[in-house]
Amino acid sequence: MAEDLIRYDILAQEALRGVVRKVLSEVARTGLPGDHHFFISFVTKAPGVRMSQRLLEQYDKEMTIVLQNQFGALRVTETGFEVELSFDGRPELLAIPFSAIKGFFDPSVQFGLQFDVERVVGDDGEIEPETADEPHADAPVKPIAAPEAQGEKVVSLDSFRKK
């Protein structure tokens, strides 16, 4: 088979992230329509993610947030979004680049997307660095291991998918 020099895999991922950007932009502008709500999973140590040290210690690899009834300050840019959520009664502002998102799911209509995150957390808990001779755009897409069970804090999107 011929080598894919166009990189359709990267183009498809970017297009699907555009769907998430468009949906969140509309929600930021007009609010959640009907019963729609979102589960968004992301890599917490991915480049550009901003969250409190308290949350980072609690969710050191991956986190799933729910945008449903109680969220605020949703602001969407070309590269990511910010949202204010409450954790244990304390408000927290999260900044999440679209490149850090692993999954997006709207259970009200059984719609979900999964993404490859280009730079992942290594076994030591740190982001694996890029090398000088391996530019970011050409970095190989590495699968991310399934999150460790953390009681009720992690929502597995698999249970919501049609089989």
ChimeraX commands (.cxc) that place a marker at each C-alpha (Angstrom):
marker #1 position 0.00,0.00,0.00 radius 0.5
marker #1 position 1.24,3.51,-0.80 radius 0.5
marker #1 position 2.40,5.86,1.95 radius 0.5
marker #1 position -0.22,8.46,2.94 radius 0.5
marker #1 position 1.66,11.70,2.32 radius 0.5
marker #1 position -1.52,13.75,2.64 radius 0.5
marker #1 position -2.10,12.45,6.22 radius 0.5
marker #1 position -5.82,11.86,5.99 radius 0.5
marker #1 position -5.80,10.63,9.58 radius 0.5
marker #1 position -4.68,14.03,10.87 radius 0.5
marker #1 position -7.09,15.90,8.59 radius 0.5
marker #1 position -10.01,13.78,9.81 radius 0.5
marker #1 position -9.09,14.34,13.46 radius 0.5
marker #1 position -8.88,18.12,12.88 radius 0.5
marker #1 position -12.25,18.13,11.12 radius 0.5
marker #1 position -13.91,16.22,13.97 radius 0.5
marker #1 position -12.35,18.54,16.54 radius 0.5
marker #1 position -13.98,21.31,14.50 radius 0.5
marker #1 position -17.36,19.69,15.25 radius 0.5
marker #1 position -16.63,19.94,18.98 radius 0.5
marker #1 position -15.49,23.56,18.57 radius 0.5
marker #1 position -18.67,24.47,16.65 radius 0.5
marker #1 position -20.97,22.77,19.17 radius 0.5
marker #1 position -19.28,24.38,22.18 radius 0.5
marker #1 position -19.25,27.78,20.45 radius 0.5
marker #1 position -22.99,27.55,19.90 radius 0.5
marker #1 position -23.60,26.46,23.50 radius 0.5
marker #1 position -21.45,29.37,24.75 radius 0.5
marker #1 position -23.60,31.73,22.66 radius 0.5
marker #1 position -27.11,30.34,23.26 radius 0.5
marker #1 position -26.92,27.73,26.03 radius 0.5
marker #1 position -27.63,24.00,25.92 radius 0.5
marker #1 position -30.65,23.19,23.73 radius 0.5
marker #1 position -33.19,20.62,24.92 radius 0.5
marker #1 position -31.74,17.63,26.76 radius 0.5
marker #1 position -28.29,17.93,25.18 radius 0.5
marker #1 position -25.31,17.66,27.53 radius 0.5
marker #1 position -21.71,16.58,27.07 radius 0.5
marker #1 position -19.13,14.29,28.59 radius 0.5
marker #1 position -15.68,15.53,27.58 radius 0.5
marker #1 position -12.58,13.45,28.40 radius 0.5
marker #1 position -9.13,14.97,28.12 radius 0.5
marker #1 position -5.49,14.35,29.02 radius 0.5
marker #1 position -4.78,16.51,32.05 radius 0.5
marker #1 position -1.03,16.91,31.40 radius 0.5
marker #1 position -1.34,17.63,27.69 radius 0.5
marker #1 position 0.27,20.86,26.49 radius 0.5
marker #1 position -1.96,23.89,27.08 radius 0.5
marker #1 position -4.24,22.35,29.72 radius 0.5
marker #1 position -4.67,24.69,32.67 radius 0.5
marker #1 position -6.23,23.52,35.91 radius 0.5
marker #1 position -5.55,23.87,39.63 radius 0.5
marker #1 position -2.81,21.83,41.26 radius 0.5
marker #1 position -5.47,20.32,43.51 radius 0.5
marker #1 position -7.35,18.87,40.53 radius 0.5
marker #1 position -4.16,17.85,38.75 radius 0.5
marker #1 position -3.12,15.81,41.78 radius 0.5
marker #1 position -6.53,14.15,41.84 radius 0.5
marker #1 position -6.68,13.54,38.05 radius 0.5
marker #1 position -3.05,13.07,37.11 radius 0.5
marker #1 position -3.61,11.45,33.70 radius 0.5
marker #1 position -7.12,11.95,32.43 radius 0.5
marker #1 position -10.33,13.65,33.46 radius 0.5
marker #1 position -13.92,13.58,32.26 radius 0.5
marker #1 position -16.07,16.66,32.78 radius 0.5
marker #1 position -19.80,17.00,32.27 radius 0.5
marker #1 position -21.34,20.13,30.79 radius 0.5
marker #1 position -24.98,19.92,31.76 radius 0.5
marker #1 position -26.73,22.00,34.40 radius 0.5
marker #1 position -24.04,23.68,36.46 radius 0.5
marker #1 position -21.24,25.21,34.43 radius 0.5
marker #1 position -20.34,28.77,33.67 radius 0.5
marker #1 position -17.94,31.10,31.92 radius 0.5
marker #1 position -17.79,28.90,28.81 radius 0.5
marker #1 position -15.47,30.64,26.36 radius 0.5
marker #1 position -14.40,29.01,23.09 radius 0.5
marker #1 position -11.43,29.97,20.91 radius 0.5
marker #1 position -9.97,28.45,17.76 radius 0.5
marker #1 position -7.60,26.28,19.81 radius 0.5
marker #1 position -9.61,25.35,22.89 radius 0.5
marker #1 position -12.15,26.30,25.51 radius 0.5
marker #1 position -12.40,27.49,29.09 radius 0.5
marker #1 position -15.19,26.52,31.46 radius 0.5
marker #1 position -15.93,27.05,35.11 radius 0.5
marker #1 position -17.11,24.00,37.04 radius 0.5
marker #1 position -17.59,23.24,40.72 radius 0.5
marker #1 position -15.54,20.48,42.39 radius 0.5
marker #1 position -16.40,19.66,46.01 radius 0.5
marker #1 position -18.25,22.98,46.22 radius 0.5
marker #1 position -15.26,24.99,44.99 radius 0.5
marker #1 position -15.36,26.77,41.62 radius 0.5
marker #1 position -12.50,25.91,39.24 radius 0.5
marker #1 position -11.64,27.38,35.86 radius 0.5
marker #1 position -10.37,24.78,33.39 radius 0.5
marker #1 position -8.67,25.62,30.10 radius 0.5
marker #1 position -8.65,22.72,27.66 radius 0.5
marker #1 position -7.12,22.80,24.17 radius 0.5
marker #1 position -9.02,20.79,21.59 radius 0.5
marker #1 position -5.81,18.82,20.97 radius 0.5
marker #1 position -6.03,17.41,24.54 radius 0.5
marker #1 position -9.56,15.99,24.09 radius 0.5
marker #1 position -9.79,12.20,23.96 radius 0.5
marker #1 position -13.57,11.86,23.84 radius 0.5
marker #1 position -16.74,13.86,23.35 radius 0.5
marker #1 position -20.13,12.30,24.00 radius 0.5
marker #1 position -23.70,13.64,24.01 radius 0.5
marker #1 position -25.79,10.90,25.65 radius 0.5
marker #1 position -29.08,12.62,24.83 radius 0.5
marker #1 position -28.66,11.62,21.18 radius 0.5
marker #1 position -26.06,8.84,21.54 radius 0.5
marker #1 position -23.46,10.84,19.60 radius 0.5
marker #1 position -19.79,10.35,20.40 radius 0.5
marker #1 position -16.34,11.05,19.03 radius 0.5
marker #1 position -12.97,9.61,20.02 radius 0.5
marker #1 position -9.67,11.32,19.31 radius 0.5
marker #1 position -6.02,10.40,19.22 radius 0.5
marker #1 position -3.97,12.67,21.45 radius 0.5
marker #1 position -0.57,13.23,19.81 radius 0.5
marker #1 position 1.56,13.70,22.90 radius 0.5
marker #1 position 0.74,11.49,25.83 radius 0.5
marker #1 position 1.72,11.10,29.43 radius 0.5
marker #1 position 4.60,8.64,29.83 radius 0.5
marker #1 position 4.95,5.96,32.50 radius 0.5
marker #1 position 6.64,8.50,34.78 radius 0.5
marker #1 position 3.59,10.79,34.63 radius 0.5
marker #1 position 5.31,13.41,32.48 radius 0.5
marker #1 position 4.51,14.48,28.93 radius 0.5
marker #1 position 6.82,12.74,26.50 radius 0.5
marker #1 position 8.96,15.46,24.90 radius 0.5
marker #1 position 9.23,16.08,21.19 radius 0.5
marker #1 position 12.65,15.61,19.69 radius 0.5
marker #1 position 14.30,18.25,17.51 radius 0.5
marker #1 position 14.22,16.00,14.45 radius 0.5
marker #1 position 10.57,15.04,14.98 radius 0.5
marker #1 position 8.33,18.10,14.50 radius 0.5
marker #1 position 4.95,18.18,16.26 radius 0.5
marker #1 position 2.85,17.96,13.08 radius 0.5
marker #1 position 4.61,14.74,12.08 radius 0.5
marker #1 position 4.65,13.21,15.56 radius 0.5
marker #1 position 3.27,9.68,15.58 radius 0.5
marker #1 position -0.13,9.27,17.16 radius 0.5
marker #1 position 0.24,7.07,20.24 radius 0.5
marker #1 position -2.70,5.32,21.89 radius 0.5
marker #1 position -3.47,6.24,25.47 radius 0.5
marker #1 position -3.95,3.49,28.00 radius 0.5
marker #1 position -7.37,3.10,29.55 radius 0.5
marker #1 position -7.78,5.13,32.73 radius 0.5
marker #1 position -7.34,3.35,36.04 radius 0.5
marker #1 position -10.56,2.80,37.92 radius 0.5
marker #1 position -11.12,5.65,40.36 radius 0.5
marker #1 position -14.50,4.83,41.85 radius 0.5
marker #1 position -17.24,7.20,40.75 radius 0.5
marker #1 position -14.88,9.94,39.58 radius 0.5
marker #1 position -14.31,8.52,36.08 radius 0.5
marker #1 position -17.13,7.95,33.61 radius 0.5
marker #1 position -16.44,5.30,30.99 radius 0.5
marker #1 position -17.91,6.42,27.68 radius 0.5
marker #1 position -18.03,2.79,26.50 radius 0.5
marker #1 position -21.18,2.17,28.52 radius 0.5
marker #1 position -23.01,4.84,26.49 radius 0.5
marker #1 position -21.99,3.65,23.02 radius 0.5
marker #1 position -24.31,1.68,20.78 radius 0.5
marker #1 position -23.14,-1.86,20.27 radius 0.5
marker link #1:1,2 radius 0.2
marker link #1:2,3 radius 0.2
marker link #1:3,4 radius 0.2
marker link #1:4,5 radius 0.2
marker link #1:5,6 radius 0.2
marker link #1:6,7 radius 0.2
marker link #1:7,8 radius 0.2
marker link #1:8,9 radius 0.2
marker link #1:9,10 radius 0.2
marker link #1:10,11 radius 0.2
marker link #1:11,12 radius 0.2
marker link #1:12,13 radius 0.2
marker link #1:13,14 radius 0.2
marker link #1:14,15 radius 0.2
marker link #1:15,16 radius 0.2
marker link #1:16,17 radius 0.2
marker link #1:17,18 radius 0.2
marker link #1:18,19 radius 0.2
marker link #1:19,20 radius 0.2
marker link #1:20,21 radius 0.2
marker link #1:21,22 radius 0.2
marker link #1:22,23 radius 0.2
marker link #1:23,24 radius 0.2
marker link #1:24,25 radius 0.2
marker link #1:25,26 radius 0.2
marker link #1:26,27 radius 0.2
marker link #1:27,28 radius 0.2
marker link #1:28,29 radius 0.2
marker link #1:29,30 radius 0.2
marker link #1:30,31 radius 0.2
marker link #1:31,32 radius 0.2
marker link #1:32,33 radius 0.2
marker link #1:33,34 radius 0.2
marker link #1:34,35 radius 0.2
marker link #1:35,36 radius 0.2
marker link #1:36,37 radius 0.2
marker link #1:37,38 radius 0.2
marker link #1:38,39 radius 0.2
marker link #1:39,40 radius 0.2
marker link #1:40,41 radius 0.2
marker link #1:41,42 radius 0.2
marker link #1:42,43 radius 0.2
marker link #1:43,44 radius 0.2
marker link #1:44,45 radius 0.2
marker link #1:45,46 radius 0.2
marker link #1:46,47 radius 0.2
marker link #1:47,48 radius 0.2
marker link #1:48,49 radius 0.2
marker link #1:49,50 radius 0.2
marker link #1:50,51 radius 0.2
marker link #1:51,52 radius 0.2
marker link #1:52,53 radius 0.2
marker link #1:53,54 radius 0.2
marker link #1:54,55 radius 0.2
marker link #1:55,56 radius 0.2
marker link #1:56,57 radius 0.2
marker link #1:57,58 radius 0.2
marker link #1:58,59 radius 0.2
marker link #1:59,60 radius 0.2
marker link #1:60,61 radius 0.2
marker link #1:61,62 radius 0.2
marker link #1:62,63 radius 0.2
marker link #1:63,64 radius 0.2
marker link #1:64,65 radius 0.2
marker link #1:65,66 radius 0.2
marker link #1:66,67 radius 0.2
marker link #1:67,68 radius 0.2
marker link #1:68,69 radius 0.2
marker link #1:69,70 radius 0.2
marker link #1:70,71 radius 0.2
marker link #1:71,72 radius 0.2
marker link #1:72,73 radius 0.2
marker link #1:73,74 radius 0.2
marker link #1:74,75 radius 0.2
marker link #1:75,76 radius 0.2
marker link #1:76,77 radius 0.2
marker link #1:77,78 radius 0.2
marker link #1:78,79 radius 0.2
marker link #1:79,80 radius 0.2
marker link #1:80,81 radius 0.2
marker link #1:81,82 radius 0.2
marker link #1:82,83 radius 0.2
marker link #1:83,84 radius 0.2
marker link #1:84,85 radius 0.2
marker link #1:85,86 radius 0.2
marker link #1:86,87 radius 0.2
marker link #1:87,88 radius 0.2
marker link #1:88,89 radius 0.2
marker link #1:89,90 radius 0.2
marker link #1:90,91 radius 0.2
marker link #1:91,92 radius 0.2
marker link #1:92,93 radius 0.2
marker link #1:93,94 radius 0.2
marker link #1:94,95 radius 0.2
marker link #1:95,96 radius 0.2
marker link #1:96,97 radius 0.2
marker link #1:97,98 radius 0.2
marker link #1:98,99 radius 0.2
marker link #1:99,100 radius 0.2
marker link #1:100,101 radius 0.2
marker link #1:101,102 radius 0.2
marker link #1:102,103 radius 0.2
marker link #1:103,104 radius 0.2
marker link #1:104,105 radius 0.2
marker link #1:105,106 radius 0.2
marker link #1:106,107 radius 0.2
marker link #1:107,108 radius 0.2
marker link #1:108,109 radius 0.2
marker link #1:109,110 radius 0.2
marker link #1:110,111 radius 0.2
marker link #1:111,112 radius 0.2
marker link #1:112,113 radius 0.2
marker link #1:113,114 radius 0.2
marker link #1:114,115 radius 0.2
marker link #1:115,116 radius 0.2
marker link #1:116,117 radius 0.2
marker link #1:117,118 radius 0.2
marker link #1:118,119 radius 0.2
marker link #1:119,120 radius 0.2
marker link #1:120,121 radius 0.2
marker link #1:121,122 radius 0.2
marker link #1:122,123 radius 0.2
marker link #1:123,124 radius 0.2
marker link #1:124,125 radius 0.2
marker link #1:125,126 radius 0.2
marker link #1:126,127 radius 0.2
marker link #1:127,128 radius 0.2
marker link #1:128,129 radius 0.2
marker link #1:129,130 radius 0.2
marker link #1:130,131 radius 0.2
marker link #1:131,132 radius 0.2
marker link #1:132,133 radius 0.2
marker link #1:133,134 radius 0.2
marker link #1:134,135 radius 0.2
marker link #1:135,136 radius 0.2
marker link #1:136,137 radius 0.2
marker link #1:137,138 radius 0.2
marker link #1:138,139 radius 0.2
marker link #1:139,140 radius 0.2
marker link #1:140,141 radius 0.2
marker link #1:141,142 radius 0.2
marker link #1:142,143 radius 0.2
marker link #1:143,144 radius 0.2
marker link #1:144,145 radius 0.2
marker link #1:145,146 radius 0.2
marker link #1:146,147 radius 0.2
marker link #1:147,148 radius 0.2
marker link #1:148,149 radius 0.2
marker link #1:149,150 radius 0.2
marker link #1:150,151 radius 0.2
marker link #1:151,152 radius 0.2
marker link #1:152,153 radius 0.2
marker link #1:153,154 radius 0.2
marker link #1:154,155 radius 0.2
marker link #1:155,156 radius 0.2
marker link #1:156,157 radius 0.2
marker link #1:157,158 radius 0.2
marker link #1:158,159 radius 0.2
marker link #1:159,160 radius 0.2
marker link #1:160,161 radius 0.2
marker link #1:161,162 radius 0.2
marker link #1:162,163 radius 0.2
view
